[in-house]
Amino acid sequence: MKFVFGFLILPFSLLASQKDTVPSRDYLTPTHQKVKKEYPRKFNDVARYLGGRQPEKGCVLADELINNPSWKLYSDTAEVNWKKYYDERIVVLREWAYDEMGEINAKRFKFFYPFSGPDVLHGNMFFRNADTTVMIGLEPVGTVPFLTTMSDDSVARYIRKINGSLHAVLNYSFFRTLSMRTDFKDDQLDGTVPLLMLLLERTRNRVLDVRAAEIDKNGNLVVGKELEDKKKKRIPGVEITYCFEDSTHEAKLYYFAVDISDQGLYYKTPEFRTFMNKMGEVCTMVKSASYLMHRETFSVIRKIILERSRLVLQDDSGIPHYYFVKAGWTYNLYGAYKGVIPLFSSRFQYMLDKSYKTDLHLVKPISFGIGYMYHPGTSNWVLYRKP
């Protein structure tokens, strides 16, 4: 099953009314009630356009864009393909999450997704009810795609560009970092923001607001309007406010482009280590993470996850099984452990393999593929709970 999508974007600077330092305990304030604050509608209009969805009444985008033949063709195919993807993938993973993590998704919580890149798609599937999501990658933040008139050739070129970025996550469940480095070397498609907006829209949310974000020298979250001044941002980020498509459950998503290796967190940007230690209790997901936390050069982020998380959902590329067993975490095993792909042949986990073979009462089948072993029947998925 292959899914192919495309869309058109142009850059627009992230806007905010002012620059505010937000106390760590106050920046995660969700609600399941109707959204009461008035937000500029242009962000949701842009997100719908990126997702190939028909404009709502009062759309502020130019008529020339809505009537663009390349976008119309894209929109026609996107609706069909996304419906298929929603029914066959999103619904399945969300049902699994509610069945296996009902105690989490029934409440408000903070969701931490390191090594994510722009993959809010799977984050939103598994942790739908998070009131705050913190995502981390090396990919640049980019700018909000505010649409103006473009030539038909430019539209077609953008569709091809975005198809390349989305292909891997839709078909294999993860973004390819090296491919995105090439994709984002573009005057217009310059980072993760367009993908985050599109994927939020297509997981049945509404994008309410998009603002620049960064972490100051004291490890505090700062939200403002100076994203365009990239050279002054040690830790560039974005804050996206969104809600469910029925206009309930206002929530925040933060993405930061930052190196979270030990060298990065000790010497380059130690303030981000401070920020993560201020997050409080989180639920964490790690997927397709290149087995980085198997290395001692990623010991800091590994330690933060183990200390701050009440629950960790991951494949075998996250924290080695050994660390959870040693600390007395309980766990449930899903799918099957079939080893590792050749690229990571040295990362086979004998303890995890033994658990899958001997702790049979803890093993449940899954009907979906996830991670590097993305074919159904070959994927491993483990849910750890802190004692």
C-alpha positions as CSV (number, residue, x, y, z in Angstrom):
1,M,0.0,0.0,0.0
2,K,1.6,3.2,-1.1
3,F,0.4,6.7,-0.4
4,V,1.4,9.7,-2.5
5,F,0.5,13.3,-1.6
6,G,1.7,16.7,-2.6
7,F,1.1,20.4,-1.9
8,L,2.0,23.9,-2.5
9,I,3.7,26.3,-0.1
10,L,5.4,29.7,0.2
11,P,7.2,31.0,3.2
12,F,5.8,33.5,5.7
13,S,7.4,34.7,8.8
14,L,6.1,33.4,12.2
15,L,4.2,36.1,13.9
16,A,3.4,36.8,17.6
17,S,2.1,39.9,19.3
18,Q,5.0,40.0,21.8
19,K,7.9,38.0,23.3
20,D,6.9,36.3,26.6
21,T,8.9,34.1,29.0
22,V,6.6,31.4,30.1
23,P,7.0,29.6,33.5
24,S,7.6,25.8,32.9
25,R,4.6,24.9,35.0
26,D,2.2,27.2,33.1
27,Y,3.0,26.5,29.5
28,L,0.9,23.3,29.3
29,T,-2.7,24.3,29.8
30,P,-5.1,22.2,27.8
31,T,-8.8,21.9,27.9
32,H,-11.4,19.6,26.5
33,Q,-13.9,22.5,26.4
34,K,-14.6,24.6,23.3
35,V,-11.8,26.9,22.3
36,K,-12.7,30.4,23.6
37,K,-9.9,32.5,22.4
38,E,-10.0,34.1,18.9
39,Y,-7.1,33.1,16.7
40,P,-6.2,34.4,13.3
41,R,-7.8,32.1,10.8
42,K,-5.1,32.3,8.2
43,F,-3.1,29.5,9.9
44,N,-5.9,26.9,9.6
45,D,-6.6,28.1,6.1
46,V,-3.0,27.5,5.2
47,A,-3.0,24.1,6.9
48,R,-6.1,23.0,5.0
49,Y,-4.5,24.2,1.8
50,L,-1.3,22.2,2.5
51,G,-3.4,19.1,3.2
52,G,-5.4,19.5,0.0
53,R,-8.6,20.1,1.8
54,Q,-11.3,22.4,0.3
55,P,-11.3,25.9,1.8
56,E,-13.9,26.8,4.5
57,K,-16.3,29.7,4.1
58,G,-14.4,33.0,4.5
59,C,-11.0,31.6,3.6
60,V,-8.5,34.4,3.5
61,L,-6.3,32.8,0.8
62,A,-6.2,34.3,-2.7
63,D,-8.7,33.1,-5.2
64,E,-5.9,32.5,-7.7
65,L,-4.5,29.9,-5.3
66,I,-7.8,28.1,-4.7
67,N,-8.4,27.9,-8.4
68,N,-4.9,26.8,-9.3
69,P,-5.2,23.8,-11.6
70,S,-2.2,22.0,-10.0
71,W,-3.7,22.4,-6.5
72,K,-7.1,21.2,-7.6
73,L,-5.6,18.1,-9.0
74,Y,-3.6,17.6,-5.9
75,S,-6.7,18.2,-3.7
76,D,-8.8,15.6,-5.6
77,T,-6.3,12.9,-5.1
78,A,-5.4,13.9,-1.5
79,E,-8.9,13.5,-0.3
80,V,-9.2,10.0,-1.5
81,N,-5.7,8.9,-0.4
82,W,-5.9,10.5,3.0
83,K,-9.3,8.9,3.7
84,K,-7.7,5.5,2.9
85,Y,-4.8,6.3,5.1
86,Y,-7.0,7.5,7.9
87,D,-9.2,4.3,7.8
88,E,-6.4,1.8,7.4
89,R,-3.7,3.4,9.6
90,I,-4.7,6.2,11.8
91,V,-7.8,4.6,13.2
92,V,-6.0,1.3,13.8
93,L,-3.1,3.0,15.8
94,R,-5.5,5.2,17.8
95,E,-7.6,2.3,18.8
96,W,-4.5,0.4,19.9
97,A,-3.4,3.4,21.9
98,Y,-6.8,3.7,23.7
99,D,-6.8,-0.1,24.4
100,E,-3.3,-0.3,25.7
101,M,-2.8,3.1,27.2
102,G,-6.3,4.1,28.3
103,E,-5.1,5.4,31.6
104,I,-3.0,7.9,29.8
105,N,-5.2,9.0,27.0
106,A,-8.1,9.5,29.4
107,K,-6.3,12.3,31.1
108,R,-4.3,15.4,30.4
109,F,-0.5,14.8,30.1
110,K,2.7,16.0,28.6
111,F,4.1,14.1,25.6
112,F,7.8,14.0,24.9
113,Y,9.1,12.8,21.5
114,P,12.8,13.1,21.1
115,F,14.5,12.2,17.7
116,S,11.1,12.8,16.1
117,G,11.9,15.2,13.3
118,P,8.5,16.4,12.0
119,D,6.7,13.2,12.8
120,V,3.7,14.6,14.6
121,L,1.7,12.1,12.6
122,H,2.6,9.1,14.8
123,G,2.8,11.2,17.9
124,N,-0.8,12.3,17.4
125,M,-1.9,8.8,16.7
126,F,-0.6,7.2,19.8
127,F,-0.9,10.2,22.2
128,R,-4.0,12.0,20.8
129,N,-5.0,13.6,24.1
130,A,-1.7,15.2,25.0
131,D,-2.1,18.8,26.1
132,T,1.5,19.6,25.3
133,T,3.9,17.9,22.9
134,V,7.6,18.5,22.8
135,M,9.4,17.3,19.7
136,I,13.1,17.4,18.9
137,G,15.1,16.9,15.7
138,L,18.0,18.2,13.8
139,E,15.9,19.4,10.9
140,P,15.5,23.2,10.7
141,V,12.3,24.8,12.0
142,G,11.5,26.8,8.8
143,T,8.7,29.3,8.3
144,V,4.9,29.2,8.1
145,P,3.9,28.6,4.5
146,F,1.7,31.6,3.7
147,L,0.4,31.2,0.2
148,T,0.6,33.9,-2.5
149,T,0.3,33.5,-6.2
150,M,2.7,31.1,-7.9
151,S,3.2,29.9,-11.4
152,D,1.8,26.5,-12.3
153,D,5.4,25.2,-12.7
154,S,6.2,26.2,-9.1
155,V,3.1,24.5,-7.8
156,A,4.0,21.3,-9.6
157,R,7.6,21.5,-8.3
158,Y,6.4,21.9,-4.7
159,I,4.1,18.9,-5.0
160,R,7.0,16.8,-6.1
161,K,9.2,18.2,-3.3
162,I,6.7,17.5,-0.5
163,N,5.9,14.0,-1.9
164,G,9.5,13.2,-1.3
165,S,9.3,14.3,2.3
166,L,6.1,12.5,3.1
167,H,6.7,9.3,1.2
168,A,8.8,7.6,3.9
169,V,6.7,8.5,6.9
170,L,3.5,7.4,5.2
171,N,4.8,4.2,3.8
172,Y,7.5,3.2,6.3
173,S,6.4,5.1,9.5
174,F,9.5,7.3,9.8
175,F,11.2,10.3,8.2
176,R,14.6,9.9,6.6
177,T,16.9,12.5,8.1
178,L,19.4,12.6,5.3
179,S,16.6,12.9,2.7
180,M,15.1,15.8,4.7
181,R,18.4,17.6,4.7
182,T,18.2,17.7,1.0
183,D,14.4,18.5,0.9
184,F,14.9,21.5,3.2
185,K,17.7,23.1,1.2
186,D,15.1,25.2,-0.6
187,D,14.3,28.9,-0.7
188,Q,10.6,28.1,0.1
189,L,10.4,24.7,1.7
190,D,12.9,25.6,4.4
191,G,12.0,23.4,7.4
192,T,9.5,21.3,9.4
193,V,6.7,23.8,10.0
194,P,4.8,23.1,6.8
195,L,4.9,19.3,7.5
196,L,3.8,19.8,11.1
197,M,0.8,21.9,10.0
198,L,-0.2,19.5,7.2
199,L,0.0,16.4,9.4
200,L,-1.9,18.1,12.3
201,E,-4.6,19.0,9.8
202,R,-4.8,15.5,8.3
203,T,-5.0,13.8,11.7
204,R,-8.2,15.8,12.1
205,N,-7.1,18.8,14.1
206,R,-7.3,22.6,13.5
207,V,-4.2,24.7,13.5
208,L,-5.0,27.8,15.5
209,D,-1.8,29.7,15.9
210,V,1.9,29.4,14.9
211,R,4.6,31.4,16.8
212,A,8.4,31.4,17.1
213,A,9.8,29.7,20.2
214,E,13.2,29.3,21.7
215,I,14.9,28.4,25.0
216,D,16.7,31.2,26.8
217,K,20.0,30.8,28.7
218,N,18.2,29.9,31.9
219,G,16.3,27.0,30.3
220,N,13.0,28.9,30.1
221,L,10.6,28.7,27.2
222,V,10.4,31.9,25.3
223,V,7.6,32.6,22.8
224,G,7.9,35.5,20.4
225,K,8.0,36.8,16.9
226,E,11.7,36.8,15.9
227,L,12.0,33.6,14.0
228,E,13.3,35.3,11.0
229,D,16.5,36.4,12.9
230,K,17.8,32.8,12.9
231,K,21.4,33.7,13.6
232,K,20.6,34.9,17.1
233,K,18.7,31.7,18.0
234,R,20.8,29.2,19.8
235,I,17.9,26.8,20.1
236,P,15.3,27.7,17.4
237,G,11.8,26.3,17.8
238,V,8.1,26.8,17.0
239,E,5.0,26.8,19.1
240,I,1.9,25.5,17.3
241,T,-1.5,25.9,19.0
242,Y,-4.1,23.4,17.7
243,C,-7.3,21.7,18.7
244,F,-9.5,18.9,17.6
245,E,-11.5,19.5,14.4
246,D,-14.6,20.0,16.5
247,S,-12.9,23.0,18.2
248,T,-12.3,21.3,21.5
249,H,-9.1,20.3,23.4
250,E,-6.8,23.3,22.8
251,A,-3.2,22.0,23.0
252,K,0.3,23.1,22.2
253,L,3.0,21.5,20.1
254,Y,6.7,22.6,20.4
255,Y,9.4,21.6,18.0
256,F,13.0,22.4,18.6
257,A,16.0,22.0,16.2
258,V,18.8,21.1,18.6
259,D,21.6,18.6,19.1
260,I,20.8,16.3,22.1
261,S,24.0,14.3,22.1
262,D,26.0,14.6,25.3
263,Q,28.3,17.1,23.5
264,G,25.3,19.2,22.5
265,L,23.7,19.1,25.9
266,Y,26.9,19.8,27.9
267,Y,28.8,22.2,25.7
268,K,26.7,23.6,22.8
269,T,23.3,24.2,24.4
270,P,23.3,23.2,28.1
271,E,20.2,25.4,28.6
272,F,18.2,22.8,26.7
273,R,19.2,20.2,29.3
274,T,17.9,22.6,31.9
275,F,14.6,23.0,30.0
276,M,14.1,19.3,29.7
277,N,14.7,18.9,33.4
278,K,12.0,21.4,34.0
279,M,9.4,19.5,32.0
280,G,8.1,17.6,35.0
281,E,6.5,14.2,34.4
282,V,6.1,13.2,30.8
283,C,5.0,10.3,28.6
284,T,7.7,9.5,26.1
285,M,7.8,7.9,22.7
286,V,11.0,6.9,20.8
287,K,10.9,5.4,17.3
288,S,13.4,4.9,14.5
289,A,16.0,6.7,16.6
290,S,19.1,5.2,15.0
291,Y,19.9,3.4,18.3
292,L,21.6,6.6,19.4
293,M,20.8,6.0,23.1
294,H,22.6,2.7,22.9
295,R,25.8,4.8,22.8
296,E,27.4,6.5,25.8
297,T,27.6,9.7,23.8
298,F,23.8,10.0,24.3
299,S,23.7,9.1,28.0
300,V,22.3,12.5,29.1
301,I,19.1,12.3,27.1
302,R,18.7,8.6,28.1
303,K,19.0,9.6,31.8
304,I,16.5,12.4,31.4
305,I,13.9,10.1,29.8
306,L,14.3,7.5,32.5
307,E,14.0,10.1,35.2
308,R,11.2,12.2,33.8
309,S,9.0,9.6,32.1
310,R,6.1,7.8,33.8
311,L,5.6,5.7,30.6
312,V,7.9,5.0,27.6
313,L,6.6,3.6,24.3
314,Q,9.3,2.6,21.9
315,D,10.8,0.2,19.4
316,D,14.2,-1.4,20.0
317,S,16.0,1.6,18.5
318,G,15.3,3.6,21.7
319,I,16.8,3.0,25.2
320,P,18.1,-0.6,25.5
321,H,15.8,-3.0,27.3
322,Y,18.4,-3.6,29.9
323,Y,18.0,-0.2,31.5
324,F,14.3,-0.6,32.1
325,V,14.7,-4.1,33.5
326,K,17.6,-3.0,35.8
327,A,15.4,-0.1,37.2
328,G,12.4,-2.4,37.8
329,W,10.0,-1.0,35.2
330,T,7.1,-3.2,34.2
331,Y,6.6,-3.8,30.5
332,N,4.4,-5.2,27.8
333,L,5.8,-6.6,24.6
334,Y,4.0,-6.3,21.3
335,G,4.7,-7.8,17.9
336,A,7.9,-9.8,17.5
337,Y,11.6,-9.2,17.9
338,K,13.1,-10.2,14.6
339,G,16.5,-8.6,15.1
340,V,17.8,-5.4,13.4
341,I,18.2,-4.2,9.9
342,P,21.7,-4.6,8.4
343,L,22.6,-1.0,8.8
344,F,22.4,-1.5,12.6
345,S,23.7,-5.1,12.8
346,S,25.7,-4.4,16.0
347,R,22.6,-3.3,17.9
348,F,21.0,-6.6,18.4
349,Q,19.6,-6.9,22.0
350,Y,20.0,-10.3,23.5
351,M,18.0,-9.4,26.7
352,L,15.1,-8.1,24.6
353,D,15.2,-11.2,22.4
354,K,15.1,-13.4,25.5
355,S,12.1,-11.5,26.9
356,Y,10.2,-12.0,23.7
357,K,11.0,-15.7,23.9
358,T,10.4,-16.4,27.6
359,D,7.9,-13.8,28.8
360,L,5.2,-15.1,26.5
361,H,2.5,-14.0,28.8
362,L,3.6,-10.4,28.2
363,V,3.6,-10.6,24.4
364,K,0.6,-9.4,22.4
365,P,0.3,-9.4,18.6
366,I,-0.1,-6.1,16.7
367,S,-1.7,-5.7,13.3
368,F,0.5,-2.8,12.1
369,G,4.1,-2.2,11.2
370,I,6.2,0.4,13.0
371,G,9.9,1.5,13.0
372,Y,12.7,0.2,10.9
373,M,11.1,-3.3,10.8
374,Y,8.0,-1.8,9.3
375,H,6.4,-4.8,7.7
376,P,3.5,-6.2,9.8
377,G,4.7,-9.3,11.6
378,T,8.3,-8.1,12.0
379,S,7.8,-5.0,14.1
380,N,8.6,-4.8,17.8
381,W,6.8,-2.3,20.1
382,V,7.3,-2.1,23.9
383,L,5.4,-0.2,26.5
384,Y,7.3,0.4,29.7
385,R,5.7,1.8,32.9
386,K,7.6,3.2,35.8
387,P,7.1,1.3,39.1
